Amino acid sequence: MLISIVCIESSRPDWAKQAFESYESRFNKSININWKGCKPIRRNKNYNVQKIIQSESKLLLSNTKENDIVVSLDRKGRKLDTLDLKNSLEDWISSSNNISFIIGGPDGLSEECINQSRFSWSLSELTFPHSLVPVIIIEQLYRAWSITQNHPYHR
């Protein structure tokens, strides 16, 4: 099983790499994790927001495979507690398809992209630093997965 986290990012700070790799190493060999950063579309002071959102969304989707379960991260998405995420993760894993989580740029994802996703997930009402979002995702995935493995981490 491959879980990809595909995001628009200009650079990834060392602390984010280290935190991500720490959680990545905790999964057993049945789960492989991949973080794929895509360069943002260049913005100038007169940029067209919708055009940028469309272009970045297409770029993100082009980095997923046809049969992937695509989960978009969107502030209007569904909020999950840990048990909801565990149940969703179990369903996704049982489908035998890989999972791709997509994170848009500073302007978000296109409606078309969100509609093409199997699921739209909102992490919170809060706004997080862009570099922190993949770390939050992998930590929450590890927490949910650890429940399925009867591991005490989630407590």
Backbone as numpy.savetxt, mean C-alpha at the origin, in Angstrom:
# Nx Ny Nz CAx CAy CAz Cx Cy Cz
3.53 -16.16 -2.09 2.68 -14.98 -2.09 3.57 -13.76 -2.09
3.29 -12.84 -3.01 4.02 -11.58 -3.07 3.07 -10.45 -2.71
3.51 -9.63 -1.78 2.78 -8.41 -1.43 3.65 -7.25 -1.84
3.14 -6.43 -2.75 3.87 -5.26 -3.22 3.24 -4.00 -2.68
4.09 -3.07 -2.30 3.64 -1.74 -1.90 4.23 -0.80 -2.94
3.36 -0.27 -3.79 3.78 0.56 -4.91 3.35 1.98 -4.63
4.30 2.90 -4.63 3.96 4.26 -4.25 4.71 5.29 -5.09
4.13 6.47 -5.14 4.80 7.62 -5.72 5.71 8.18 -4.64
7.00 8.26 -4.95 7.95 8.80 -3.98 9.14 9.42 -4.70
9.58 10.53 -4.18 10.76 11.17 -4.77 12.03 10.58 -4.17
12.02 10.28 -2.90 13.15 9.60 -2.25 12.63 8.97 -0.97
13.36 7.96 -0.53 12.96 7.25 0.69 14.04 7.46 1.74
13.70 8.06 2.87 14.71 8.28 3.90 15.21 6.96 4.50
16.42 6.98 5.02 17.02 5.77 5.60 16.17 5.19 6.73
15.60 6.05 7.57 14.80 5.54 8.70 13.60 4.75 8.19
13.01 5.19 7.06 11.86 4.48 6.50 12.29 3.14 5.92
13.44 3.11 5.26 13.98 1.85 4.73 14.23 0.86 5.86
14.86 1.34 6.92 15.19 0.46 8.04 13.94 -0.08 8.72
12.97 0.78 8.95 11.73 0.33 9.60 11.01 -0.69 8.71
10.93 -0.40 7.41 10.27 -1.30 6.48 10.97 -2.66 6.47
12.30 -2.64 6.35 13.06 -3.89 6.30 12.93 -4.69 7.60
12.79 -4.00 8.71 12.61 -4.69 9.99 11.34 -5.53 9.97
10.23 -4.96 9.51 8.98 -5.73 9.44 9.02 -6.76 8.32
9.63 -6.41 7.21 9.73 -7.33 6.07 10.41 -8.64 6.50
11.44 -8.54 7.32 12.20 -9.72 7.74 11.43 -10.62 8.71
10.34 -10.14 9.26 9.59 -10.91 10.26 8.63 -11.93 9.65
8.25 -11.73 8.39 7.35 -12.69 7.74 8.12 -13.97 7.44
7.41 -15.11 7.45 8.09 -16.34 7.07 8.21 -16.41 5.54
8.79 -17.48 5.05 9.09 -17.59 3.62 7.86 -17.68 2.72
6.68 -17.85 3.31 5.46 -17.92 2.49 5.01 -16.55 1.99
5.55 -15.47 2.60 5.18 -14.10 2.23 6.44 -13.34 1.82
6.44 -12.82 0.62 7.52 -11.95 0.16 6.95 -10.55 0.02
7.74 -9.57 0.44 7.31 -8.18 0.41 8.20 -7.40 -0.55
7.58 -6.51 -1.32 8.32 -5.68 -2.27 7.84 -4.24 -2.15
8.75 -3.31 -2.00 8.44 -1.87 -1.99 8.93 -1.31 -3.30
8.05 -0.78 -4.10 8.40 -0.22 -5.41 8.05 1.26 -5.40
9.06 2.10 -5.49 8.84 3.54 -5.56 8.84 4.01 -7.00
7.88 4.82 -7.37 7.78 5.40 -8.70 8.00 6.90 -8.60
8.78 7.44 -9.50 9.07 8.87 -9.48 7.80 9.68 -9.74
7.59 10.74 -8.97 6.41 11.59 -9.20 6.55 12.36 -10.51
5.40 12.71 -11.08 5.38 13.57 -12.26 5.82 14.96 -11.82
6.67 15.57 -12.62 7.18 16.90 -12.29 6.05 17.91 -12.25
6.07 18.70 -11.19 5.05 19.74 -11.01 5.71 21.11 -11.11
5.01 22.03 -11.77 5.45 23.42 -11.77 4.33 24.24 -11.13
4.49 25.54 -11.07 3.49 26.34 -10.35 2.13 26.37 -11.04
2.05 26.01 -12.31 0.79 26.03 -13.05 0.32 24.63 -13.45
0.72 23.62 -12.68 0.39 22.26 -13.10 -1.11 21.97 -13.00
-1.55 21.04 -13.85 -2.94 20.61 -13.89 -3.07 19.41 -12.94
-3.74 19.62 -11.81 -3.85 18.59 -10.77 -4.44 17.30 -11.32
-5.55 17.40 -12.05 -6.21 16.19 -12.55 -5.33 15.42 -13.53
-4.60 16.13 -14.35 -3.71 15.47 -15.32 -2.58 14.73 -14.58
-2.04 15.36 -13.55 -0.99 14.72 -12.75 -1.54 13.48 -12.04
-2.71 13.60 -11.43 -3.33 12.46 -10.74 -3.55 11.31 -11.72
-4.06 11.60 -12.91 -4.30 10.56 -13.92 -2.98 9.88 -14.31
-1.95 10.68 -14.58 -0.66 10.13 -15.01 -0.03 9.28 -13.92
-0.03 9.77 -12.69 0.57 9.00 -11.61 -0.22 7.73 -11.31
-1.53 7.80 -11.40 -2.36 6.61 -11.18 -2.08 5.55 -12.23
-1.95 5.96 -13.48 -1.62 5.01 -14.56 -0.25 4.39 -14.31
0.71 5.20 -13.87 2.05 4.70 -13.57 1.99 3.64 -12.46
1.24 3.92 -11.42 1.11 2.96 -10.32 0.47 1.65 -10.80
-0.63 1.77 -11.52 -1.32 0.57 -12.01 -0.45 -0.23 -12.97
0.41 0.45 -13.73 1.30 -0.26 -14.67 2.35 -1.07 -13.91
2.54 -0.81 -12.64 3.48 -1.56 -11.81 2.80 -2.67 -11.02
1.57 -2.98 -11.39 0.87 -4.13 -10.82 0.66 -5.14 -11.94
0.38 -6.37 -11.56 0.12 -7.39 -12.57 -1.38 -7.56 -12.74
-1.78 -8.11 -13.86 -3.20 -8.22 -14.22 -4.04 -8.93 -13.16
-3.52 -10.00 -12.58 -4.31 -10.78 -11.61 -4.08 -10.37 -10.16
-3.29 -9.33 -9.94 -3.07 -8.87 -8.56 -4.36 -8.39 -7.93
-4.46 -8.59 -6.65 -5.50 -7.93 -5.87 -4.95 -6.55 -5.57
-5.57 -5.53 -6.13 -5.09 -4.16 -5.96 -5.88 -3.49 -4.84
-5.14 -2.97 -3.87 -5.73 -2.26 -2.75 -5.22 -0.83 -2.83
-6.13 0.11 -3.03 -5.72 1.51 -3.11 -5.83 2.15 -1.73
-4.87 3.01 -1.43 -4.90 3.76 -0.18 -5.52 5.11 -0.49
-6.64 5.39 0.16 -7.37 6.61 -0.13 -8.08 7.09 1.13
-8.06 8.38 1.34 -8.66 8.93 2.57 -10.16 8.66 2.64
-10.81 8.42 1.50 -12.25 8.11 1.51 -12.52 6.61 1.54
-11.46 5.81 1.65 -11.62 4.36 1.67 -12.20 3.87 2.98
-12.30 2.58 3.07 -12.87 1.95 4.27 -11.83 1.90 5.38
-12.26 2.23 6.57 -11.39 2.14 7.74 -11.53 0.73 8.32
-10.40 0.15 8.67 -10.38 -1.21 9.19 -9.77 -1.24 10.58
-10.30 -2.08 11.44 -9.58 -2.37 12.67 -8.71 -3.59 12.40
-7.94 -3.99 13.38 -6.97 -5.07 13.17 -7.64 -6.37 12.74
-8.77 -6.72 13.37 -9.44 -7.98 13.00 -10.05 -7.90 11.60
-10.56 -6.73 11.22 -11.05 -6.56 9.84 -9.91 -6.76 8.84
-8.76 -6.18 9.14 -7.61 -6.34 8.24 -7.16 -7.79 8.20
-7.15 -8.46 9.35 -6.78 -9.87 9.38 -7.71 -10.69 8.49
-9.01 -10.45 8.60 -9.98 -11.19 7.78 -9.80 -10.87 6.30
-9.58 -9.62 5.98 -9.35 -9.25 4.57 -8.07 -9.90 4.06
-7.01 -9.85 4.85 -5.74 -10.46 4.44 -5.90 -11.95 4.21
-6.62 -12.63 5.10 -6.86 -14.07 4.91 -7.60 -14.33 3.60
-8.61 -13.51 3.31 -9.36 -13.66 2.05 -8.45 -13.44 0.85
-7.65 -12.39 0.91 -6.75 -12.09 -0.21 -5.73 -13.20 -0.41
-5.16 -13.69 0.68 -4.16 -14.76 0.59 -4.79 -16.04 0.06
-6.01 -16.34 0.50 -6.67 -17.58 0.05 -7.01 -17.56 -1.44
-7.03 -16.37 -2.04 -7.32 -16.28 -3.48 -6.14 -16.75 -4.33
-4.98 -16.90 -3.70 -3.74 -17.30 -4.37 -3.23 -16.27 -5.37
-3.76 -15.07 -5.33 -3.25 -13.98 -6.16 -2.32 -13.11 -5.33
-1.38 -12.47 -6.00 -0.52 -11.52 -5.31 -1.32 -10.27 -4.97
-0.82 -9.50 -4.02 -1.52 -8.31 -3.54 -0.64 -7.10 -3.81
-1.21 -6.05 -4.36 -0.49 -4.79 -4.56 -1.24 -3.66 -3.87
-0.56 -3.00 -2.96 -1.09 -1.81 -2.31 -0.53 -0.61 -3.05
-1.41 0.29 -3.49 -0.94 1.45 -4.23 -1.21 2.74 -3.46
-0.17 3.58 -3.43 -0.21 4.84 -2.69 0.07 5.95 -3.69
-0.88 6.85 -3.84 -0.73 7.95 -4.78 0.24 9.00 -4.30
0.44 9.99 -5.13 1.31 11.11 -4.79 0.59 12.10 -3.88
1.14 13.30 -3.75 0.55 14.29 -2.83 -0.88 14.70 -3.21
-1.26 14.49 -4.46 -2.61 14.85 -4.89 -3.57 13.67 -4.88
-3.09 12.48 -4.52 -3.96 11.32 -4.40 -4.04 10.47 -5.66
-5.06 9.61 -5.69 -5.29 8.68 -6.80 -6.51 9.11 -7.60
-6.54 8.72 -8.86 -7.70 9.02 -9.69 -8.88 8.14 -9.29
-10.08 8.62 -9.56 -11.28 7.82 -9.29 -11.24 6.53 -10.10
-10.74 6.60 -11.32 -10.63 5.42 -12.17 -9.73 4.37 -11.51
-8.63 4.82 -10.96 -7.70 3.92 -10.28 -8.37 3.28 -9.06
-9.04 4.08 -8.27 -9.72 3.57 -7.08 -10.81 2.58 -7.49
-11.53 2.88 -8.55 -12.59 1.99 -9.03 -12.05 0.68 -9.57
-10.82 0.69 -10.11 -10.21 -0.54 -10.62 -9.65 -1.40 -9.49
-9.52 -0.85 -8.32 -8.99 -1.58 -7.18 -10.04 -2.52 -6.60
-9.59 -3.60 -6.05 -10.50 -4.54 -5.38 -11.03 -3.92 -4.09
-10.18 -3.09 -3.46 -10.53 -2.55 -2.16 -9.86 -1.20 -2.01
-10.54 -0.28 -1.35 -9.98 1.04 -1.05 -9.89 1.17 0.46
-8.69 1.45 0.96 -8.41 1.42 2.39 -7.98 2.80 2.87
-8.60 3.28 3.92 -8.19 4.52 4.57 -7.48 4.15 5.87
-6.25 4.59 6.01 -5.51 4.30 7.25 -6.03 5.09 8.43
-6.51 6.33 8.15 -6.90 7.21 9.25 -7.47 8.49 8.68
-8.09 9.26 9.56 -8.51 10.63 9.21 -7.30 11.56 9.21
-6.22 11.13 9.84 -5.01 11.94 9.92 -4.26 11.95 8.59
-3.41 12.93 8.42 -2.51 12.99 7.27 -1.13 12.57 7.75
-0.52 11.59 7.08 0.79 11.08 7.48 1.85 11.53 6.49
3.11 11.63 6.94 4.20 11.88 5.99 4.23 10.74 4.97
4.47 11.08 3.73 4.41 10.10 2.65 5.35 8.91 2.88
6.51 9.16 3.44 7.49 8.09 3.69 7.03 7.13 4.78
6.13 7.58 5.63 5.67 6.77 6.75 4.57 5.78 6.34
3.81 6.09 5.32 2.66 5.27 4.94 3.04 3.82 4.63
4.07 3.54 3.80 4.43 2.13 3.58 4.84 1.41 4.86
5.47 2.13 5.78 5.86 1.53 7.06 4.62 1.17 7.87
3.64 2.06 7.89 2.39 1.76 8.59 1.70 0.56 7.96
1.68 0.52 6.64 1.02 -0.60 5.95 1.69 -1.93 6.31
3.02 -1.99 6.19 3.69 -3.28 6.45 3.57 -3.67 7.92
3.60 -2.69 8.83 3.42 -3.03 10.24 2.03 -3.60 10.48
1.02 -2.98 9.91 -0.35 -3.46 10.10 -0.56 -4.82 9.44
0.06 -5.03 8.27 -0.01 -6.34 7.62 0.67 -7.40 8.48
1.82 -7.04 9.03 2.51 -8.00 9.91 1.65 -8.31 11.14
1.04 -7.29 11.72 0.19 -7.49 12.89 -0.96 -8.44 12.54
-1.63 -8.19 11.42 -2.76 -9.03 11.00 -2.28 -10.45 10.70
-1.17 -10.57 10.00 -0.62 -11.88 9.66 -0.21 -12.64 10.92
0.36 -11.92 11.90 0.80 -12.60 13.13 -0.38 -13.23 13.87
-1.55 -12.62 13.76 -2.75 -13.22 14.37 -3.04 -14.55 13.70
-2.94 -14.60 12.37 -3.22 -15.85 11.64 -2.22 -16.94 11.99
-1.04 -16.53 12.48 0.02 -17.48 12.83 0.04 -17.79 14.33
-0.94 -17.28 15.07 -0.99 -17.43 16.53 0.29 -16.92 17.20
0.81 -15.86 16.65 2.02 -15.23 17.19 1.57 -14.12 18.16
2.26 -13.92 19.26 1.79 -12.95 20.27 2.02 -11.47 19.90
2.63 -11.16 18.76 2.96 -9.78 18.42 1.75 -8.85 18.52
0.60 -9.28 18.07 -0.56 -8.40 17.94 -1.14 -7.92 19.28
-0.72 -8.48 20.36 -1.28 -8.08 21.66 -0.67 -6.83 22.17
